[in-house]
Amino acid sequence: MTASSTPLAPVPAGTEHQFVFVSELLDRRVCVTRAELKIGKLTDLVFSLAEPFPEAVGIFIGHGWGNPSEFVPWSRVVRTEANAIIVMPPESGDRYAPFVDQPGWILLNEHLIGRTILDMDGRRVEVVNDVQLVQSHGRLIIAHVDVSLNGFLRKWGLGFVRLGGDRLISWKYVQPLSIEDVTTSDKVSLSLTRTQMHELPSEDLADALEELPGLEQEAMFSVLDAEKAAETLLETEPRAQRQIVADLQPDRAKSILSEMTVAQIADLLAALPWDDRIDLLSLLEKEPAERVRQILGTSEATAGSLVSQEFVAMPARTTAAEALSRLRASAPDHQAVTYIYIVTEPDGVLLGVVDLRHLVLAAETTTLEELMVSPPVAADSEVVKEDLVDLFAKYQFKLLPVVDAHDHIIGVIGYKDIMR
């Protein structure tokens, strides 16, 4: 992700925000009211480590040679010009008070720029060469850290030299190890812990992966278990999918594929280069691999070739209490318990469907036959993919049961598998 940078200035009417790099502000003259009344140079920017993004609390003016520093609260900053930062006069006296550190504060130049980013297992990834800020409605917040060579060049006054693009990592995924460590350690770390990542929705994790460059992306994906990794990979855009798959070891790839349906695997492989597609197909058992090839080889893939066996079926006479007890005991995949399909025994003819929400609210003695919707909407196993799209668009179900010519349920198809 790359964003442009401009000298920070009052935001024009109609403009929501403006970007600037810290390196562009360091050593800029600080003047009271008018540009000719210089009181020093900006040595650092002081931010409070607030959530979700740190916000500026003031600027640090260092005078060197044993002279006391000055701290100008951000509320006293009027504007910045091309070569000066204009501040209001001190509320009392002819100087601002010296800087006094506060809990939760960080000096960007001293505590962040030049520090090493680590992944969650402690491996070195990159060095923070610059920090990108965004000004919006009078506030100044941290948006990204820049780990590119361009950031290094800007830091040394060579910003007119451009070598490739900026490499920006959102602050959402980078933070100091702790408030205490920020003054004693030379390291910062990816901010999401393993526990937090497994609690986040797969869509959010996919967004995070798409923003991170290669090594950080690989480190973040590596800590997900196979199930979460599969869910997240399917939500990720094709460009990131290709990059992630290229870095997977065969055993890891095989375990992730085992958490996907045939339709999901085909959807993933369709976005991959030919060599990666062949490598992943070789990790599958013969029967699912052949089904995937059939789907990839024709736009007329049938419902029967796309089904998943992850569904819950019970006989009509089952009570609500018994059904809930069976669900708890079997612990099926959470996506498989959206609906309960009511079937005859022992041949499995589909009779109806019960929404899990209705089951939870029903009296314990109510039978599934009393709760079910019958006849259910189902897809014939020979229906082609385009017709499945029409069915999902019409009924908006999360899953559709698939039946053979004699109405035996043979599996289910997910909305995302078809409508993606």
TORKOL-4160 file (C-alpha; in steps of 0.2 Angstrom, whole numbers, padded with zeros to 4 digits, m for minus):
420
<pt num="1" X="0000" Y="0000" Z="0000"/>
<pt num="2" X="0007" Y="0017" Z="m0005"/>
<pt num="3" X="0001" Y="0034" Z="m0001"/>
<pt num="4" X="0007" Y="0051" Z="m0006"/>
<pt num="5" X="0015" Y="0064" Z="0006"/>
<pt num="6" X="0013" Y="0082" Z="0005"/>
<pt num="7" X="0020" Y="0096" Z="0017"/>
<pt num="8" X="0008" Y="0097" Z="0032"/>
<pt num="9" X="m0003" Y="0113" Z="0031"/>
<pt num="10" X="m0020" Y="0119" Z="0035"/>
<pt num="11" X="m0032" Y="0107" Z="0027"/>
<pt num="12" X="m0041" Y="0116" Z="0013"/>
<pt num="13" X="m0060" Y="0116" Z="0013"/>
<pt num="14" X="m0067" Y="0100" Z="0006"/>
<pt num="15" X="m0051" Y="0090" Z="0010"/>
<pt num="16" X="m0054" Y="0077" Z="0023"/>
<pt num="17" X="m0035" Y="0073" Z="0027"/>
<pt num="18" X="m0017" Y="0076" Z="0022"/>
<pt num="19" X="m0002" Y="0065" Z="0023"/>
<pt num="20" X="0015" Y="0070" Z="0029"/>
<pt num="21" X="0031" Y="0060" Z="0034"/>
<pt num="22" X="0040" Y="0064" Z="0051"/>
<pt num="23" X="0056" Y="0066" Z="0042"/>
<pt num="24" X="0049" Y="0081" Z="0032"/>
<pt num="25" X="0045" Y="0089" Z="0049"/>
<pt num="26" X="0061" Y="0086" Z="0058"/>
<pt num="27" X="0072" Y="0102" Z="0060"/>
<pt num="28" X="0058" Y="0113" Z="0053"/>
<pt num="29" X="0059" Y="0130" Z="0062"/>
<pt num="30" X="0046" Y="0133" Z="0076"/>
<pt num="31" X="0040" Y="0151" Z="0076"/>
<pt num="32" X="0028" Y="0161" Z="0087"/>
<pt num="33" X="0014" Y="0169" Z="0078"/>
<pt num="34" X="0025" Y="0176" Z="0064"/>
<pt num="35" X="0038" Y="0167" Z="0054"/>
<pt num="36" X="0052" Y="0179" Z="0059"/>
<pt num="37" X="0050" Y="0175" Z="0078"/>
<pt num="38" X="0059" Y="0159" Z="0079"/>
<pt num="39" X="0060" Y="0150" Z="0095"/>
<pt num="40" X="0069" Y="0134" Z="0089"/>
<pt num="41" X="0068" Y="0119" Z="0078"/>
<pt num="42" X="0057" Y="0104" Z="0079"/>
<pt num="43" X="0067" Y="0090" Z="0086"/>
<pt num="44" X="0053" Y="0077" Z="0089"/>
<pt num="45" X="0034" Y="0074" Z="0089"/>
<pt num="46" X="0026" Y="0068" Z="0105"/>
<pt num="47" X="0011" Y="0056" Z="0103"/>
<pt num="48" X="0000" Y="0047" Z="0115"/>
<pt num="49" X="m0001" Y="0028" Z="0112"/>
<pt num="50" X="m0020" Y="0028" Z="0111"/>
<pt num="51" X="m0032" Y="0016" Z="0102"/>
<pt num="52" X="m0035" Y="0014" Z="0088"/>
<pt num="53" X="m0021" Y="0026" Z="0082"/>
<pt num="54" X="m0009" Y="0036" Z="0092"/>
<pt num="55" X="m0013" Y="0055" Z="0092"/>
<pt num="56" X="m0001" Y="0070" Z="0093"/>
<pt num="57" X="0000" Y="0078" Z="0110"/>
<pt num="58" X="0013" Y="0091" Z="0106"/>
<pt num="59" X="0030" Y="0095" Z="0098"/>
<pt num="60" X="0047" Y="0094" Z="0106"/>
<pt num="61" X="0060" Y="0108" Z="0104"/>
<pt num="62" X="0077" Y="0103" Z="0109"/>
<pt num="63" X="0090" Y="0117" Z="0111"/>
<pt num="64" X="0106" Y="0107" Z="0114"/>
<pt num="65" X="0121" Y="0111" Z="0124"/>
<pt num="66" X="0113" Y="0108" Z="0140"/>
<pt num="67" X="0099" Y="0120" Z="0137"/>
<pt num="68" X="0082" Y="0115" Z="0143"/>
<pt num="69" X="0070" Y="0108" Z="0130"/>
<pt num="70" X="0052" Y="0116" Z="0126"/>
<pt num="71" X="0036" Y="0106" Z="0124"/>
<pt num="72" X="0022" Y="0115" Z="0114"/>
<pt num="73" X="0005" Y="0106" Z="0116"/>
<pt num="74" X="m0003" Y="0102" Z="0100"/>
<pt num="75" X="m0017" Y="0113" Z="0104"/>
<pt num="76" X="m0005" Y="0128" Z="0103"/>
<pt num="77" X="0000" Y="0123" Z="0085"/>
<pt num="78" X="m0008" Y="0135" Z="0073"/>
<pt num="79" X="m0002" Y="0128" Z="0056"/>
<pt num="80" X="0013" Y="0122" Z="0047"/>
<pt num="81" X="0021" Y="0131" Z="0032"/>
<pt num="82" X="0034" Y="0126" Z="0019"/>
<pt num="83" X="0048" Y="0130" Z="0030"/>
<pt num="84" X="0041" Y="0134" Z="0047"/>
<pt num="85" X="0029" Y="0128" Z="0061"/>
<pt num="86" X="0018" Y="0142" Z="0068"/>
<pt num="87" X="0013" Y="0141" Z="0086"/>
<pt num="88" X="0004" Y="0153" Z="0098"/>
<pt num="89" X="0014" Y="0162" Z="0112"/>
<pt num="90" X="0016" Y="0153" Z="0128"/>
<pt num="91" X="0001" Y="0156" Z="0140"/>
<pt num="92" X="0013" Y="0163" Z="0153"/>
<pt num="93" X="0031" Y="0169" Z="0152"/>
<pt num="94" X="0042" Y="0170" Z="0137"/>
<pt num="95" X="0046" Y="0151" Z="0135"/>
<pt num="96" X="0036" Y="0135" Z="0135"/>
<pt num="97" X="0039" Y="0123" Z="0149"/>
<pt num="98" X="0052" Y="0109" Z="0147"/>
<pt num="99" X="0046" Y="0093" Z="0141"/>
<pt num="100" X="0041" Y="0081" Z="0154"/>
<pt num="101" X="0037" Y="0063" Z="0149"/>
<pt num="102" X="0020" Y="0056" Z="0153"/>
<pt num="103" X="0014" Y="0038" Z="0154"/>
<pt num="104" X="0009" Y="0032" Z="0137"/>
<pt num="105" X="0018" Y="0045" Z="0128"/>
<pt num="106" X="0031" Y="0041" Z="0114"/>
<pt num="107" X="0043" Y="0052" Z="0104"/>
<pt num="108" X="0043" Y="0046" Z="0086"/>
<pt num="109" X="0061" Y="0051" Z="0081"/>
<pt num="110" X="0069" Y="0044" Z="0097"/>
<pt num="111" X="0058" Y="0029" Z="0101"/>
<pt num="112" X="0051" Y="0023" Z="0084"/>
<pt num="113" X="0062" Y="0028" Z="0069"/>
<pt num="114" X="0076" Y="0016" Z="0067"/>
<pt num="115" X="0069" Y="0002" Z="0078"/>
<pt num="116" X="0067" Y="m0016" Z="0071"/>
<pt num="117" X="0051" Y="m0023" Z="0067"/>
<pt num="118" X="0049" Y="m0041" Z="0073"/>
<pt num="119" X="0036" Y="m0054" Z="0069"/>
<pt num="120" X="0027" Y="m0063" Z="0083"/>
<pt num="121" X="0040" Y="m0077" Z="0085"/>
<pt num="122" X="0054" Y="m0064" Z="0087"/>
<pt num="123" X="0062" Y="m0065" Z="0070"/>
<pt num="124" X="0069" Y="m0049" Z="0063"/>
<pt num="125" X="0059" Y="m0042" Z="0048"/>
<pt num="126" X="0062" Y="m0024" Z="0044"/>
<pt num="127" X="0068" Y="m0007" Z="0051"/>
<pt num="128" X="0057" Y="0008" Z="0053"/>
<pt num="129" X="0064" Y="0021" Z="0042"/>
<pt num="130" X="0050" Y="0034" Z="0043"/>
<pt num="131" X="0033" Y="0037" Z="0050"/>
<pt num="132" X="0018" Y="0043" Z="0040"/>
<pt num="133" X="0006" Y="0054" Z="0049"/>
<pt num="134" X="m0011" Y="0060" Z="0043"/>
<pt num="135" X="m0019" Y="0077" Z="0048"/>
<pt num="136" X="m0038" Y="0077" Z="0049"/>
<pt num="137" X="m0049" Y="0090" Z="0057"/>
<pt num="138" X="m0035" Y="0098" Z="0068"/>
<pt num="139" X="m0029" Y="0081" Z="0074"/>
<pt num="140" X="m0013" Y="0073" Z="0069"/>
<pt num="141" X="m0012" Y="0053" Z="0070"/>
<pt num="142" X="0000" Y="0040" Z="0065"/>
<pt num="143" X="m0006" Y="0031" Z="0050"/>
<pt num="144" X="0009" Y="0020" Z="0044"/>
<pt num="145" X="0027" Y="0015" Z="0047"/>
<pt num="146" X="0038" Y="0016" Z="0031"/>
<pt num="147" X="0051" Y="0002" Z="0030"/>
<pt num="148" X="0057" Y="0007" Z="0012"/>
<pt num="149" X="0073" Y="0013" Z="0006"/>
<pt num="150" X="0064" Y="0029" Z="0002"/>
<pt num="151" X="0061" Y="0032" Z="0020"/>
<pt num="152" X="0079" Y="0030" Z="0024"/>
<pt num="153" X="0084" Y="0043" Z="0011"/>
<pt num="154" X="0071" Y="0055" Z="0017"/>
<pt num="155" X="0078" Y="0054" Z="0034"/>
<pt num="156" X="0095" Y="0060" Z="0028"/>
<pt num="157" X="0088" Y="0074" Z="0017"/>
<pt num="158" X="0088" Y="0064" Z="0001"/>
<pt num="159" X="0070" Y="0063" Z="m0002"/>
<pt num="160" X="0072" Y="0070" Z="m0020"/>
<pt num="161" X="0079" Y="0053" Z="m0024"/>
<pt num="162" X="0066" Y="0039" Z="m0027"/>
<pt num="163" X="0071" Y="0021" Z="m0027"/>
<pt num="164" X="0055" Y="0011" Z="m0030"/>
<pt num="165" X="0039" Y="0014" Z="m0020"/>
<pt num="166" X="0036" Y="0017" Z="m0002"/>
<pt num="167" X="0033" Y="0001" Z="0009"/>
<pt num="168" X="0020" Y="0006" Z="0022"/>
<pt num="169" X="0013" Y="m0005" Z="0036"/>
<pt num="170" X="m0003" Y="0001" Z="0044"/>
<pt num="171" X="m0001" Y="0006" Z="0062"/>
<pt num="172" X="m0015" Y="m0006" Z="0066"/>
<pt num="173" X="m0002" Y="m0020" Z="0064"/>
<pt num="174" X="0013" Y="m0012" Z="0072"/>
<pt num="175" X="0015" Y="m0006" Z="0090"/>
<pt num="176" X="0029" Y="m0005" Z="0103"/>
<pt num="177" X="0031" Y="m0021" Z="0113"/>
<pt num="178" X="0025" Y="m0011" Z="0129"/>
<pt num="179" X="0025" Y="0007" Z="0135"/>
<pt num="180" X="0041" Y="0003" Z="0146"/>
<pt num="181" X="0050" Y="m0006" Z="0132"/>
<pt num="182" X="0048" Y="0008" Z="0120"/>
<pt num="183" X="0062" Y="0018" Z="0129"/>
<pt num="184" X="0074" Y="0003" Z="0133"/>
<pt num="185" X="0072" Y="m0008" Z="0118"/>
<pt num="186" X="0076" Y="m0006" Z="0099"/>
<pt num="187" X="0062" Y="m0017" Z="0094"/>
<pt num="188" X="0044" Y="m0015" Z="0089"/>
<pt num="189" X="0032" Y="m0029" Z="0085"/>
<pt num="190" X="0017" Y="m0034" Z="0075"/>
<pt num="191" X="0003" Y="m0030" Z="0086"/>
<pt num="192" X="m0009" Y="m0044" Z="0084"/>
<pt num="193" X="m0006" Y="m0059" Z="0096"/>
<pt num="194" X="m0010" Y="m0076" Z="0091"/>
<pt num="195" X="m0025" Y="m0077" Z="0102"/>
<pt num="196" X="m0032" Y="m0060" Z="0095"/>
<pt num="197" X="m0029" Y="m0066" Z="0077"/>
<pt num="198" X="m0039" Y="m0082" Z="0080"/>
<pt num="199" X="m0053" Y="m0072" Z="0087"/>
<pt num="200" X="m0054" Y="m0060" Z="0073"/>
<pt num="201" X="m0066" Y="m0063" Z="0058"/>
<pt num="202" X="m0058" Y="m0071" Z="0043"/>
<pt num="203" X="m0063" Y="m0055" Z="0033"/>
<pt num="204" X="m0053" Y="m0044" Z="0044"/>
<pt num="205" X="m0038" Y="m0055" Z="0044"/>
<pt num="206" X="m0038" Y="m0055" Z="0025"/>
<pt num="207" X="m0039" Y="m0036" Z="0025"/>
<pt num="208" X="m0023" Y="m0036" Z="0036"/>
<pt num="209" X="m0014" Y="m0049" Z="0026"/>
<pt num="210" X="m0017" Y="m0039" Z="0010"/>
<pt num="211" X="m0009" Y="m0023" Z="0018"/>
<pt num="212" X="0007" Y="m0032" Z="0024"/>
<pt num="213" X="0022" Y="m0035" Z="0013"/>
<pt num="214" X="0029" Y="m0052" Z="0010"/>
<pt num="215" X="0039" Y="m0056" Z="0026"/>
<pt num="216" X="0026" Y="m0049" Z="0038"/>
<pt num="217" X="0012" Y="m0057" Z="0028"/>
<pt num="218" X="0021" Y="m0074" Z="0029"/>
<pt num="219" X="0024" Y="m0072" Z="0048"/>
<pt num="220" X="0006" Y="m0067" Z="0051"/>
<pt num="221" X="m0001" Y="m0081" Z="0041"/>
<pt num="222" X="0010" Y="m0094" Z="0049"/>
<pt num="223" X="0003" Y="m0093" Z="0066"/>
<pt num="224" X="m0015" Y="m0097" Z="0060"/>
<pt num="225" X="m0021" Y="m0115" Z="0063"/>
<pt num="226" X="m0026" Y="m0124" Z="0047"/>
<pt num="227" X="m0045" Y="m0120" Z="0049"/>
<pt num="228" X="m0043" Y="m0102" Z="0052"/>
<pt num="229" X="m0029" Y="m0101" Z="0038"/>
<pt num="230" X="m0041" Y="m0109" Z="0026"/>
<pt num="231" X="m0055" Y="m0097" Z="0030"/>
<pt num="232" X="m0044" Y="m0082" Z="0029"/>
<pt num="233" X="m0036" Y="m0088" Z="0013"/>
<pt num="234" X="m0052" Y="m0089" Z="0004"/>
<pt num="235" X="m0057" Y="m0071" Z="0009"/>
<pt num="236" X="m0041" Y="m0064" Z="0003"/>
<pt num="237" X="m0039" Y="m0056" Z="m0014"/>
<pt num="238" X="m0031" Y="m0066" Z="m0028"/>
<pt num="239" X="m0014" Y="m0056" Z="m0028"/>
<pt num="240" X="m0012" Y="m0060" Z="m0009"/>
<pt num="241" X="m0018" Y="m0078" Z="m0012"/>
<pt num="242" X="m0004" Y="m0081" Z="m0025"/>
<pt num="243" X="0009" Y="m0073" Z="m0013"/>
<pt num="244" X="0004" Y="m0083" Z="0002"/>
<pt num="245" X="0002" Y="m0100" Z="m0008"/>
<pt num="246" X="0019" Y="m0098" Z="m0015"/>
<pt num="247" X="0027" Y="m0097" Z="0002"/>
<pt num="248" X="0018" Y="m0113" Z="0009"/>
<pt num="249" X="0027" Y="m0129" Z="0013"/>
<pt num="250" X="0018" Y="m0145" Z="0006"/>
<pt num="251" X="0013" Y="m0151" Z="0023"/>
<pt num="252" X="0005" Y="m0135" Z="0028"/>
<pt num="253" X="m0003" Y="m0133" Z="0011"/>
<pt num="254" X="m0011" Y="m0150" Z="0013"/>
<pt num="255" X="m0018" Y="m0147" Z="0030"/>
<pt num="256" X="m0026" Y="m0130" Z="0024"/>
<pt num="257" X="m0034" Y="m0138" Z="0009"/>
<pt num="258" X="m0041" Y="m0152" Z="0020"/>
<pt num="259" X="m0052" Y="m0138" Z="0028"/>
<pt num="260" X="m0059" Y="m0133" Z="0012"/>
<pt num="261" X="m0073" Y="m0140" Z="0001"/>
<pt num="262" X="m0070" Y="m0145" Z="m0017"/>
<pt num="263" X="m0079" Y="m0130" Z="m0023"/>
<pt num="264" X="m0068" Y="m0119" Z="m0012"/>
<pt num="265" X="m0052" Y="m0127" Z="m0018"/>
<pt num="266" X="m0057" Y="m0125" Z="m0036"/>
<pt num="267" X="m0061" Y="m0107" Z="m0032"/>
<pt num="268" X="m0043" Y="m0104" Z="m0024"/>
<pt num="269" X="m0034" Y="m0114" Z="m0038"/>
<pt num="270" X="m0043" Y="m0104" Z="m0052"/>
<pt num="271" X="m0034" Y="m0088" Z="m0045"/>
<pt num="272" X="m0016" Y="m0097" Z="m0045"/>
<pt num="273" X="m0003" Y="m0098" Z="m0058"/>
<pt num="274" X="m0002" Y="m0115" Z="m0067"/>
<pt num="275" X="0013" Y="m0122" Z="m0058"/>
<pt num="276" X="0005" Y="m0118" Z="m0041"/>
<pt num="277" X="m0011" Y="m0126" Z="m0046"/>
<pt num="278" X="m0003" Y="m0142" Z="m0051"/>
<pt num="279" X="0007" Y="m0143" Z="m0035"/>
<pt num="280" X="m0008" Y="m0141" Z="m0024"/>
<pt num="281" X="m0018" Y="m0153" Z="m0035"/>
<pt num="282" X="m0005" Y="m0166" Z="m0031"/>
<pt num="283" X="m0008" Y="m0164" Z="m0013"/>
<pt num="284" X="m0026" Y="m0170" Z="m0014"/>
<pt num="285" X="m0033" Y="m0187" Z="m0014"/>
<pt num="286" X="m0038" Y="m0195" Z="m0031"/>
<pt num="287" X="m0057" Y="m0192" Z="m0029"/>
<pt num="288" X="m0057" Y="m0174" Z="m0024"/>
<pt num="289" X="m0043" Y="m0170" Z="m0036"/>
<pt num="290" X="m0053" Y="m0176" Z="m0050"/>
<pt num="291" X="m0068" Y="m0167" Z="m0045"/>
<pt num="292" X="m0058" Y="m0151" Z="m0044"/>
<pt num="293" X="m0051" Y="m0154" Z="m0061"/>
<pt num="294" X="m0068" Y="m0156" Z="m0068"/>
<pt num="295" X="m0074" Y="m0139" Z="m0060"/>
<pt num="296" X="m0059" Y="m0130" Z="m0067"/>
<pt num="297" X="m0060" Y="m0138" Z="m0084"/>
<pt num="298" X="m0078" Y="m0133" Z="m0088"/>
<pt num="299" X="m0090" Y="m0118" Z="m0084"/>
<pt num="300" X="m0104" Y="m0131" Z="m0084"/>
<pt num="301" X="m0099" Y="m0138" Z="m0067"/>
<pt num="302" X="m0114" Y="m0147" Z="m0060"/>
<pt num="303" X="m0121" Y="m0146" Z="m0042"/>
<pt num="304" X="m0116" Y="m0164" Z="m0039"/>
<pt num="305" X="m0097" Y="m0160" Z="m0042"/>
<pt num="306" X="m0098" Y="m0145" Z="m0030"/>
<pt num="307" X="m0106" Y="m0152" Z="m0015"/>
<pt num="308" X="m0098" Y="m0153" Z="0003"/>
<pt num="309" X="m0102" Y="m0167" Z="0015"/>
<pt num="310" X="m0102" Y="m0155" Z="0030"/>
<pt num="311" X="m0120" Y="m0154" Z="0034"/>
<pt num="312" X="m0132" Y="m0160" Z="0048"/>
<pt num="313" X="m0147" Y="m0172" Z="0044"/>
<pt num="314" X="m0159" Y="m0179" Z="0057"/>
<pt num="315" X="m0175" Y="m0189" Z="0056"/>
<pt num="316" X="m0192" Y="m0180" Z="0058"/>
<pt num="317" X="m0197" Y="m0187" Z="0075"/>
<pt num="318" X="m0182" Y="m0180" Z="0084"/>
<pt num="319" X="m0187" Y="m0167" Z="0097"/>
<pt num="320" X="m0179" Y="m0150" Z="0099"/>
<pt num="321" X="m0170" Y="m0156" Z="0115"/>
<pt num="322" X="m0163" Y="m0171" Z="0107"/>
<pt num="323" X="m0157" Y="m0161" Z="0091"/>
<pt num="324" X="m0148" Y="m0149" Z="0102"/>
<pt num="325" X="m0140" Y="m0163" Z="0112"/>
<pt num="326" X="m0134" Y="m0171" Z="0096"/>
<pt num="327" X="m0126" Y="m0155" Z="0090"/>
<pt num="328" X="m0117" Y="m0152" Z="0106"/>
<pt num="329" X="m0110" Y="m0170" Z="0106"/>
<pt num="330" X="m0105" Y="m0170" Z="0088"/>
<pt num="331" X="m0097" Y="m0153" Z="0088"/>
<pt num="332" X="m0099" Y="m0150" Z="0069"/>
<pt num="333" X="m0091" Y="m0136" Z="0059"/>
<pt num="334" X="m0100" Y="m0120" Z="0064"/>
<pt num="335" X="m0104" Y="m0116" Z="0046"/>
<pt num="336" X="m0113" Y="m0133" Z="0044"/>
<pt num="337" X="m0126" Y="m0130" Z="0058"/>
<pt num="338" X="m0135" Y="m0115" Z="0050"/>
<pt num="339" X="m0149" Y="m0128" Z="0045"/>
<pt num="340" X="m0154" Y="m0145" Z="0050"/>
<pt num="341" X="m0160" Y="m0156" Z="0035"/>
<pt num="342" X="m0174" Y="m0168" Z="0039"/>
<pt num="343" X="m0173" Y="m0185" Z="0031"/>
<pt num="344" X="m0181" Y="m0201" Z="0031"/>
<pt num="345" X="m0172" Y="m0216" Z="0038"/>
<pt num="346" X="m0162" Y="m0226" Z="0032"/>
<pt num="347" X="m0162" Y="m0220" Z="0014"/>
<pt num="348" X="m0160" Y="m0201" Z="0017"/>
<pt num="349" X="m0174" Y="m0194" Z="0007"/>
<pt num="350" X="m0175" Y="m0175" Z="0010"/>
<pt num="351" X="m0191" Y="m0170" Z="0018"/>
<pt num="352" X="m0188" Y="m0152" Z="0025"/>
<pt num="353" X="m0177" Y="m0140" Z="0033"/>
<pt num="354" X="m0176" Y="m0132" Z="0050"/>
<pt num="355" X="m0167" Y="m0115" Z="0053"/>
<pt num="356" X="m0156" Y="m0117" Z="0068"/>
<pt num="357" X="m0163" Y="m0101" Z="0076"/>
<pt num="358" X="m0180" Y="m0108" Z="0076"/>
<pt num="359" X="m0173" Y="m0124" Z="0084"/>
<pt num="360" X="m0165" Y="m0114" Z="0098"/>
<pt num="361" X="m0181" Y="m0105" Z="0102"/>
<pt num="362" X="m0193" Y="m0120" Z="0101"/>
<pt num="363" X="m0200" Y="m0130" Z="0116"/>
<pt num="364" X="m0189" Y="m0145" Z="0121"/>
<pt num="365" X="m0203" Y="m0157" Z="0116"/>
<pt num="366" X="m0207" Y="m0150" Z="0099"/>
<pt num="367" X="m0202" Y="m0161" Z="0085"/>
<pt num="368" X="m0192" Y="m0157" Z="0070"/>
<pt num="369" X="m0207" Y="m0162" Z="0059"/>
<pt num="370" X="m0217" Y="m0148" Z="0067"/>
<pt num="371" X="m0203" Y="m0135" Z="0065"/>
<pt num="372" X="m0197" Y="m0139" Z="0047"/>
<pt num="373" X="m0201" Y="m0130" Z="0031"/>
<pt num="374" X="m0208" Y="m0142" Z="0018"/>
<pt num="375" X="m0205" Y="m0145" Z="0004"/>
<pt num="376" X="m0187" Y="m0137" Z="0005"/>
<pt num="377" X="m0179" Y="m0128" Z="m0009"/>
<pt num="378" X="m0165" Y="m0139" Z="m0016"/>
<pt num="379" X="m0154" Y="m0141" Z="m0031"/>
<pt num="380" X="m0154" Y="m0156" Z="m0042"/>
<pt num="381" X="m0137" Y="m0164" Z="m0043"/>
<pt num="382" X="m0136" Y="m0161" Z="m0062"/>
<pt num="383" X="m0140" Y="m0142" Z="m0061"/>
<pt num="384" X="m0126" Y="m0132" Z="m0068"/>
<pt num="385" X="m0116" Y="m0118" Z="m0059"/>
<pt num="386" X="m0125" Y="m0104" Z="m0068"/>
<pt num="387" X="m0142" Y="m0110" Z="m0062"/>
<pt num="388" X="m0136" Y="m0112" Z="m0044"/>
<pt num="389" X="m0131" Y="m0093" Z="m0045"/>
<pt num="390" X="m0149" Y="m0090" Z="m0049"/>
<pt num="391" X="m0156" Y="m0100" Z="m0035"/>
<pt num="392" X="m0145" Y="m0091" Z="m0022"/>
<pt num="393" X="m0149" Y="m0074" Z="m0029"/>
<pt num="394" X="m0168" Y="m0078" Z="m0028"/>
<pt num="395" X="m0168" Y="m0086" Z="m0010"/>
<pt num="396" X="m0153" Y="m0079" Z="m0002"/>
<pt num="397" X="m0150" Y="m0095" Z="0008"/>
<pt num="398" X="m0133" Y="m0098" Z="0016"/>
<pt num="399" X="m0133" Y="m0116" Z="0011"/>
<pt num="400" X="m0143" Y="m0126" Z="m0002"/>
<pt num="401" X="m0145" Y="m0145" Z="m0001"/>
<pt num="402" X="m0142" Y="m0155" Z="m0017"/>
<pt num="403" X="m0152" Y="m0170" Z="m0021"/>
<pt num="404" X="m0151" Y="m0184" Z="m0033"/>
<pt num="405" X="m0165" Y="m0190" Z="m0045"/>
<pt num="406" X="m0174" Y="m0199" Z="m0031"/>
<pt num="407" X="m0173" Y="m0184" Z="m0018"/>
<pt num="408" X="m0159" Y="m0192" Z="m0008"/>
<pt num="409" X="m0148" Y="m0178" Z="0000"/>
<pt num="410" X="m0130" Y="m0180" Z="m0007"/>
<pt num="411" X="m0123" Y="m0164" Z="0001"/>
<pt num="412" X="m0124" Y="m0145" Z="0002"/>
<pt num="413" X="m0117" Y="m0130" Z="m0007"/>
<pt num="414" X="m0112" Y="m0114" Z="0002"/>
<pt num="415" X="m0118" Y="m0097" Z="m0004"/>
<pt num="416" X="m0100" Y="m0090" Z="m0004"/>
<pt num="417" X="m0094" Y="m0105" Z="m0015"/>
<pt num="418" X="m0105" Y="m0100" Z="m0029"/>
<pt num="419" X="m0108" Y="m0081" Z="m0027"/>
<pt num="420" X="m0089" Y="m0076" Z="m0025"/>
